[in-house]
Amino acid sequence: MFDVAIINYEMGNLRSVQSACNFVGLSTIITNKPNEIMKSRSLFLPGVGAFNQAMTNIKKYNLKETINNFNKSGKPIIGVCLGMQLFFEQSDEIKKTKGLGLVEGNVSKL
């Protein structure tokens, strides 16, 4: 069992997050495999890029249900940058795109 599963959906600053976790003594795995994610004690959803592309990639790897199930388990989830934005119901960044729906609200372009 790993302390942290860092989700790889091809949009994140994966190695930076992994280095920070390792620096403070956490065991990590970079993965997009649901069984590895669910076995971990916590989840990091990093992200750099566009909301709509990130959700496309999350769906491509069938991660939406896994992330929602992890959230329901009560274990900690941390979103970094775009990863945190994906927790919301929707974004208007480039085009209206549904998010993970873990947090009520909409990400609006400034």
C-alpha positions in Angstrom: 0.0 0.0 0.0 1.3 3.4 -0.9 0.8 6.6 1.1 -0.1 8.6 -2.1 -1.4 7.6 -5.5 -0.5 10.4 -8.0 -2.9 10.1 -10.9 -1.3 10.0 -14.3 -3.8 11.3 -16.9 -1.1 12.9 -19.1 -1.7 16.4 -17.9 0.2 16.7 -14.6 3.4 17.9 -13.1 3.8 14.3 -11.9 7.5 14.2 -11.0 7.3 17.5 -9.1 4.5 16.2 -6.9 6.3 12.9 -6.4 9.5 14.6 -5.4 7.7 16.8 -2.9 5.9 13.7 -1.4 9.1 11.7 -1.3 11.0 14.6 0.3 8.6 14.5 3.3 8.9 10.7 3.5 5.7 9.6 1.8 5.7 6.5 -0.4 4.2 7.2 -3.8 3.1 5.6 -7.0 2.3 7.4 -10.3 -0.5 5.5 -11.9 -3.7 5.4 -13.8 -4.7 1.9 -12.7 -7.9 1.9 -10.6 -6.8 -0.9 -8.3 -3.5 0.8 -7.4 -5.4 4.1 -6.8 -8.0 2.5 -4.5 -5.4 0.7 -2.4 -3.5 3.9 -1.6 -4.0 5.9 1.6 -4.5 9.2 -0.3 -4.8 10.6 -3.8 -3.1 13.5 -5.6 -4.6 14.9 -8.8 -2.0 17.2 -10.3 -2.6 19.2 -13.4 -1.2 21.6 -15.9 -3.2 22.5 -19.0 -6.8 22.9 -20.2 -9.8 21.7 -18.3 -11.6 20.2 -21.3 -8.5 18.2 -22.4 -7.9 17.0 -18.8 -11.5 15.7 -18.6 -11.1 14.0 -22.0 -8.0 12.2 -20.7 -9.7 11.3 -17.4 -12.5 9.7 -19.4 -10.0 8.0 -21.7 -8.4 6.2 -18.8 -11.8 5.5 -17.1 -10.7 7.4 -14.0 -13.8 9.5 -13.3 -15.6 6.6 -11.4 -12.4 5.6 -9.6 -11.8 9.2 -8.4 -15.5 9.4 -7.3 -15.2 6.1 -5.5 -12.0 7.2 -3.8 -13.7 10.3 -2.6 -16.7 8.3 -1.2 -14.2 6.2 0.7 -13.4 9.2 2.9 -9.7 9.0 2.2 -7.9 12.4 1.5 -7.8 13.8 -2.0 -5.6 16.7 -2.9 -5.9 18.6 -6.2 -3.0 20.7 -7.4 -3.6 23.6 -9.9 -5.8 22.2 -12.7 -6.3 19.1 -10.6 -8.2 21.1 -8.0 -10.3 22.8 -10.7 -11.4 19.4 -12.0 -13.1 18.7 -8.6 -15.8 21.2 -9.6 -19.0 20.4 -11.5 -18.1 22.4 -14.6 -15.7 24.8 -16.2 -16.2 27.5 -18.9 -12.4 27.8 -19.5 -12.4 27.1 -23.3 -15.8 25.5 -23.7 -18.4 24.3 -21.2 -17.1 21.1 -19.8 -18.4 18.9 -17.0 -15.9 18.2 -14.2 -15.7 15.5 -11.6 -18.5 17.0 -9.5 -16.8 16.5 -6.1 -17.3 20.2 -5.3 -20.4 22.2 -6.0 -19.7 25.1 -8.3 -18.3 26.3 -11.6 -14.8 27.3 -12.6 -15.1 30.6 -14.5 -12.6 32.2 -16.8 -11.3 35.6 -15.4 
